[in-house]
Amino acid sequence: MTSFWLTDAVLPTRLPLAGDLEVDTVVLGAGIVGLTTALLLAESGREVAVLEARQVGAGTTGASTAKISLLQGTRAQTIAHRHGTAVLERYLAANRAGFDWLLEFCATHDIAVQRVPALTYAQNTEERDAVRAEYEATRAAGLPTELVDDLEVPFPAHGAVRLREQAQVDPVAVLAALAADVEAHGVPVFESTRARRLRRRRGGVVIGTGQAEVSAAHVVVATGTPIFDRGGYFARLVAERSYAAAFELTGPVPEQMYLSAGGPTRSLRRYPTETGGVLLVGGSGHEVGRAGSEAGHAEELLDWVNRWFPGARLLDRWSAQDYHPIGELPYVGPLLPGMNEVSVATGFAKWGMTNGVAAALVSAGRLTGRSPRWAGVYDAWRPGEVTALPAGVQANLAVARYLSTGWLNLFGTVAGPVPREGCGRVERRGLHPTAVSTVDGETTAVSAVCPHLRGIVEWNDAERTWDCPLHGSRFAPDGSVLEGPATQPLSSR
């Protein structure tokens, strides 16, 4: 499942780290957060290096629908309900700063941006209240939103809240320009270099990889979910998987950006082409490893498009992983209170194009002494986090349930026949939980125990991966790591 943005993208291959290195700051992750942070630090004169476990564009940013918007579904009312309007105003100020920085970067690097309205719409009459509540929350926080009754779209819509002059972009074009700009400032970007260990030393930290070590005074962890367990961020985030597809239509493509106010989520935008435009549709998300059938969720999205856009021709289909903070606000700051040499940036709840750039402004600002005035709204250890305890308890009760049932379900399993092509199963071989799959004609057996916190992985029938239902780690059929917080592969069997 390859992202539409990567299908025709030509990105340079960057070499992995080959030997030990010492820099002022090492940034882990070459997505929107990591590359923007590296660029800001390099512009301030810092010596920086970037480590990317896979390739530029391989993570969440490269799979994004890349909406750049201050109207974010129903986020405003959720944040206002949890934290109050004053906090919502600061959150929007942060997103506005990210919005402005990103659009200025695109303008100076000749990256095409489409300025279009964003709409949160009601799929049915029951969602009208959420639309009205979003309108009231955004207006109270100073956004010039408006209510719209007639949307003139082919799919069911019962009114919407609209914010004009928002934006959309090709996210891989942004990443390519950021990476090139970073390198032009003398910053090396090492691909295929996964950070696996962190240890503190006098005056900084040492990051261990499979190839070598990087010593630095500071490290910025921009890996989606923080890959180092100190701080327990894995327990403060909910890992979510969602699906997207690109279509060529026989009729006109909706011009504006749409996002449903309820579930199942439907997100739409247009990508302009020489022949008219491509429709991008996303949604049908679920918590990682807990779907039953991921293929069913992906097919649900395709069925919806085929129903409301007859004759649509599928071009690409893919998926993305995002992390929802239990406290509803992103976490940007020290890995642990007082551990200022290690900072993290996570929890953007699918709005990383604005939140991610804002997080980079905070991360770089704290190292250069130029923190934005609104930076406190992203505090990783804010006192108000206590209000998120009920959500945290609920999320971690689910983790405990999946941990126990995963192991209990093994008692009745024994080794079986070779799985059919594209299929996988978990079985018990003696005392060893084993994950067996057949992909592209090759049958592979690896440990079914996630090395992070020993959850039992589940087979993802849409993407042919092993996914952990505890905290969202994902592995290829051969056991290699695709997503954290795990940093070690599933061992061979």
WOLINFEN-V286687 format. One record per residue. N is the residue number from 0. RES is the residue in one letter. PHI is phi in radians with two decimals (999 if undefined). OMEGA is omega as a letter, one per 20 degrees, with the letter a starting at -180 (NA if undefined). Layout:
<<N/RES/PHI/OMEGA> <N/RES/PHI/OMEGA>>
This chain:
<<0/M/999/a> <1/T/-1.72/r> <2/S/-0.99/r> <3/F/-0.92/a> <4/W/-1.22/a> <5/L/-1.69/a> <6/T/-1.01/a> <7/D/-1.97/a> <8/A/-1.25/r> <9/V/-1.97/a> <10/L/-1.98/r> <11/P/-1.17/r> <12/T/-1.50/a> <13/R/-1.87/a> <14/L/-1.28/r> <15/P/-1.30/r> <16/L/-1.13/a> <17/A/-1.89/a> <18/G/-2.65/a> <19/D/-1.05/a> <20/L/-2.48/r> <21/E/-2.28/r> <22/V/-2.44/r> <23/D/-1.26/a> <24/T/-2.38/r> <25/V/-1.95/r> <26/V/-1.88/r> <27/L/-1.77/a> <28/G/1.95/a> <29/A/-1.97/r> <30/G/-1.68/a> <31/I/-1.07/a> <32/V/-1.24/a> <33/G/-1.11/a> <34/L/-1.20/r> <35/T/-1.15/r> <36/T/-1.05/a> <37/A/-1.07/a> <38/L/-1.14/a> <39/L/-1.08/r> <40/L/-1.20/r> <41/A/-1.11/r> <42/E/-1.13/r> <43/S/-1.55/r> <44/G/1.68/r> <45/R/-1.35/r> <46/E/-1.55/a> <47/V/-2.28/r> <48/A/-2.39/r> <49/V/-2.03/r> <50/L/-1.95/r> <51/E/-2.15/a> <52/A/-1.14/r> <53/R/-2.05/r> <54/Q/-2.30/r> <55/V/-0.99/r> <56/G/1.63/a> <57/A/-1.40/a> <58/G/-1.68/a> <59/T/-1.10/a> <60/T/-1.05/a> <61/G/-1.23/r> <62/A/-1.88/a> <63/S/-1.30/r> <64/T/-1.39/r> <65/A/1.01/r> <66/K/-1.46/r> <67/I/-1.97/a> <68/S/-2.56/r> <69/L/-1.58/r> <70/L/-1.61/a> <71/Q/-2.18/a> <72/G/1.13/r> <73/T/-2.02/a> <74/R/-1.12/a> <75/A/-1.08/a> <76/Q/-1.16/r> <77/T/-1.15/a> <78/I/-1.16/r> <79/A/-1.10/r> <80/H/-1.15/a> <81/R/-1.38/a> <82/H/-2.13/a> <83/G/1.75/a> <84/T/-1.17/a> <85/A/-1.08/r> <86/V/-1.19/r> <87/L/-1.03/r> <88/E/-1.05/r> <89/R/-1.21/r> <90/Y/-1.07/r> <91/L/-1.18/r> <92/A/-1.10/r> <93/A/-1.09/r> <94/N/-1.17/r> <95/R/-1.11/r> <96/A/-1.10/r> <97/G/-1.11/r> <98/F/-1.01/a> <99/D/-1.14/a> <100/W/-1.10/a> <101/L/-1.16/r> <102/L/-1.20/r> <103/E/-1.17/r> <104/F/-1.07/r> <105/C/-1.09/a> <106/A/-1.12/a> <107/T/-1.42/a> <108/H/-2.06/r> <109/D/0.95/r> <110/I/-1.69/a> <111/A/-1.14/r> <112/V/-2.26/r> <113/Q/-1.85/r> <114/R/-1.62/a> <115/V/-2.41/r> <116/P/-1.24/r> <117/A/-1.91/a> <118/L/-2.27/r> <119/T/-1.80/a> <120/Y/-2.06/r> <121/A/-1.58/r> <122/Q/-1.35/a> <123/N/-2.67/a> <124/T/-1.16/a> <125/E/-1.16/a> <126/E/-1.54/a> <127/R/-1.08/a> <128/D/-1.11/r> <129/A/-1.17/r> <130/V/-1.10/r> <131/R/-1.09/a> <132/A/-1.12/r> <133/E/-1.18/r> <134/Y/-1.05/a> <135/E/-1.17/a> <136/A/-1.17/a> <137/T/-1.23/r> <138/R/-1.13/r> <139/A/-1.11/a> <140/A/-1.59/r> <141/G/1.75/r> <142/L/-1.47/a> <143/P/-1.45/r> <144/T/-1.33/r> <145/E/-2.52/r> <146/L/-1.56/a> <147/V/-2.23/r> <148/D/-1.64/a> <149/D/-1.87/a> <150/L/-1.71/r> <151/E/0.93/r> <152/V/-2.17/a> <153/P/-1.34/a> <154/F/-1.66/a> <155/P/-1.05/r> <156/A/-2.62/a> <157/H/-2.09/r> <158/G/1.71/a> <159/A/-2.78/r> <160/V/-1.84/a> <161/R/-2.20/r> <162/L/-2.22/a> <163/R/-1.34/r> <164/E/1.02/r> <165/Q/-1.61/a> <166/A/-2.58/r> <167/Q/-2.54/a> <168/V/-2.71/r> <169/D/-1.53/a> <170/P/-1.18/r> <171/V/-1.24/r> <172/A/-1.08/r> <173/V/-1.13/a> <174/L/-1.09/r> <175/A/-1.07/r> <176/A/-1.19/r> <177/L/-1.09/a> <178/A/-1.08/r> <179/A/-1.13/r> <180/D/-1.16/r> <181/V/-1.02/a> <182/E/-1.17/r> <183/A/-1.13/r> <184/H/-1.58/r> <185/G/1.51/a> <186/V/-1.65/r> <187/P/-1.34/r> <188/V/-2.00/a> <189/F/-1.73/r> <190/E/-1.61/a> <191/S/0.88/a> <192/T/-2.31/a> <193/R/-1.59/r> <194/A/-1.26/a> <195/R/-2.08/a> <196/R/-2.44/r> <197/L/-2.35/r> <198/R/-2.37/r> <199/R/-1.48/r> <200/R/-2.48/r> <201/R/-1.06/r> <202/G/1.46/r> <203/G/2.78/a> <204/V/-2.44/r> <205/V/-2.22/r> <206/I/-1.79/r> <207/G/-1.67/r> <208/T/-2.13/r> <209/G/-1.22/a> <210/Q/-1.81/a> <211/A/-2.85/r> <212/E/-2.13/r> <213/V/-2.09/r> <214/S/-1.72/a> <215/A/-2.69/r> <216/A/-1.30/a> <217/H/-2.47/r> <218/V/-2.33/r> <219/V/-1.93/a> <220/V/-1.65/a> <221/A/-2.13/a> <222/T/-1.94/a> <223/G/1.45/r> <224/T/-1.78/a> <225/P/-1.01/a> <226/I/-1.55/r> <227/F/-1.89/a> <228/D/-1.26/r> <229/R/-0.99/a> <230/G/1.84/r> <231/G/1.06/a> <232/Y/-1.11/r> <233/F/-1.03/r> <234/A/-1.54/a> <235/R/-1.91/a> <236/L/-2.28/r> <237/V/-2.00/a> <238/A/-1.39/a> <239/E/-2.21/r> <240/R/-1.95/r> <241/S/-2.36/a> <242/Y/-2.13/r> <243/A/-2.57/r> <244/A/-2.65/r> <245/A/-2.00/a> <246/F/-2.34/r> <247/E/-1.73/a> <248/L/-1.80/r> <249/T/-1.44/r> <250/G/-1.99/a> <251/P/-1.18/r> <252/V/-1.68/r> <253/P/-0.91/a> <254/E/-1.47/a> <255/Q/-1.69/r> <256/M/-1.65/a> <257/Y/-2.13/r> <258/L/-2.53/a> <259/S/-1.23/a> <260/A/-1.44/a> <261/G/-2.45/a> <262/G/-1.87/i> <263/P/-1.17/a> <264/T/-1.09/r> <265/R/-2.26/a> <266/S/-2.13/a> <267/L/-2.27/r> <268/R/-2.73/r> <269/R/-1.89/r> <270/Y/-1.96/a> <271/P/-1.24/r> <272/T/-2.33/r> <273/E/-1.12/a> <274/T/-1.71/r> <275/G/2.40/r> <276/G/2.86/r> <277/V/-1.98/r> <278/L/-1.61/r> <279/L/-1.87/a> <280/V/-2.22/r> <281/G/-2.28/r> <282/G/2.48/r> <283/S/0.95/a> <284/G/-1.36/r> <285/H/-2.84/r> <286/E/-1.26/a> <287/V/-1.08/r> <288/G/1.32/a> <289/R/-2.19/a> <290/A/-1.60/a> <291/G/1.44/r> <292/S/-2.45/r> <293/E/-1.12/r> <294/A/-1.05/r> <295/G/-1.11/r> <296/H/-1.15/r> <297/A/-1.11/a> <298/E/-1.19/r> <299/E/-1.02/r> <300/L/-1.16/r> <301/L/-1.14/r> <302/D/-1.09/r> <303/W/-1.09/r> <304/V/-1.11/a> <305/N/-1.10/r> <306/R/-1.27/a> <307/W/-1.72/r> <308/F/-2.30/a> <309/P/-0.98/r> <310/G/1.49/r> <311/A/-1.07/a> <312/R/-1.84/a> <313/L/-1.22/r> <314/L/-1.79/a> <315/D/-2.61/r> <316/R/-2.44/a> <317/W/-2.77/r> <318/S/-2.51/a> <319/A/-2.54/r> <320/Q/-2.07/r> <321/D/-2.32/a> <322/Y/-2.25/a> <323/H/-1.74/a> <324/P/-1.33/a> <325/I/-1.15/r> <326/G/-1.60/r> <327/E/1.31/r> <328/L/-1.99/r> <329/P/-1.05/r> <330/Y/-1.92/r> <331/V/-2.37/a> <332/G/2.76/a> <333/P/-1.10/r> <334/L/-1.02/r> <335/L/-2.34/r> <336/P/-0.96/r> <337/G/1.50/a> <338/M/-1.61/a> <339/N/-1.31/r> <340/E/-1.35/r> <341/V/-2.19/r> <342/S/-2.12/a> <343/V/-2.21/r> <344/A/-2.56/a> <345/T/-2.80/r> <346/G/1.42/a> <347/F/-1.60/r> <348/A/0.89/r> <349/K/1.33/r> <350/W/-2.11/a> <351/G/-1.37/a> <352/M/-1.16/r> <353/T/-1.63/r> <354/N/-1.07/a> <355/G/-1.15/r> <356/V/-1.17/r> <357/A/-1.06/r> <358/A/-1.09/r> <359/A/-1.14/r> <360/L/-1.09/r> <361/V/-1.22/a> <362/S/-1.05/r> <363/A/-1.19/a> <364/G/-1.08/r> <365/R/-1.21/r> <366/L/-1.47/a> <367/T/-1.84/a> <368/G/1.36/a> <369/R/-2.24/a> <370/S/-1.18/r> <371/P/-1.10/a> <372/R/-1.13/a> <373/W/-1.63/a> <374/A/-1.02/a> <375/G/-1.07/a> <376/V/-1.18/r> <377/Y/-1.74/a> <378/D/-0.88/a> <379/A/-1.25/a> <380/W/-2.23/a> <381/R/-1.22/r> <382/P/-1.05/a> <383/G/-1.18/a> <384/E/-1.09/r> <385/V/-1.06/r> <386/T/-1.21/r> <387/A/-1.58/a> <388/L/-0.99/r> <389/P/-1.02/r> <390/A/-1.15/r> <391/G/-1.16/r> <392/V/-1.08/a> <393/Q/-1.09/a> <394/A/-1.09/a> <395/N/-1.45/r> <396/L/-1.12/r> <397/A/-1.12/r> <398/V/-1.05/r> <399/A/-1.08/r> <400/R/-1.13/a> <401/Y/-1.20/r> <402/L/-1.11/a> <403/S/-1.25/a> <404/T/-1.18/r> <405/G/-1.04/r> <406/W/-1.31/a> <407/L/-1.11/a> <408/N/-1.15/a> <409/L/-1.28/a> <410/F/-1.06/a> <411/G/-1.65/a> <412/T/-1.81/r> <413/V/-2.39/r> <414/A/-1.06/a> <415/G/-2.17/r> <416/P/-1.20/r> <417/V/-1.05/r> <418/P/-1.06/r> <419/R/-1.14/r> <420/E/-0.93/r> <421/G/1.42/a> <422/C/-2.04/r> <423/G/-2.58/r> <424/R/-2.63/r> <425/V/-1.83/a> <426/E/-2.43/r> <427/R/-1.84/r> <428/R/-1.96/a> <429/G/1.17/r> <430/L/-1.75/a> <431/H/-1.83/r> <432/P/-1.13/a> <433/T/-2.22/r> <434/A/-1.81/a> <435/V/-2.05/a> <436/S/-2.54/r> <437/T/-2.20/a> <438/V/-2.37/a> <439/D/0.96/r> <440/G/1.40/a> <441/E/-1.93/r> <442/T/-1.64/a> <443/T/-2.25/r> <444/A/-2.10/r> <445/V/-2.34/r> <446/S/-1.07/r> <447/A/-1.57/a> <448/V/-1.72/r> <449/C/-1.10/a> <450/P/-1.24/a> <451/H/-1.26/r> <452/L/-2.31/r> <453/R/1.15/r> <454/G/-1.30/r> <455/I/-1.61/a> <456/V/-1.27/r> <457/E/-2.12/r> <458/W/-1.37/r> <459/N/-1.67/a> <460/D/-1.40/r> <461/A/-1.54/a> <462/E/-1.96/r> <463/R/0.99/r> <464/T/-2.35/r> <465/W/-1.76/a> <466/D/-2.04/r> <467/C/-1.61/a> <468/P/-1.35/a> <469/L/-1.38/a> <470/H/-2.38/r> <471/G/1.57/r> <472/S/-1.12/a> <473/R/-2.35/a> <474/F/-2.37/r> <475/A/-1.24/r> <476/P/-0.95/r> <477/D/-1.46/r> <478/G/1.66/a> <479/S/-1.19/a> <480/V/-1.32/r> <481/L/-1.88/a> <482/E/-2.41/r> <483/G/-1.46/j> <484/P/-1.40/r> <485/A/-1.09/r> <486/T/-2.05/a> <487/Q/-1.95/a> <488/P/-1.31/r> <489/L/-1.23/a> <490/S/-1.25/a> <491/S/-1.24/r> <492/R/-2.10/NA>>
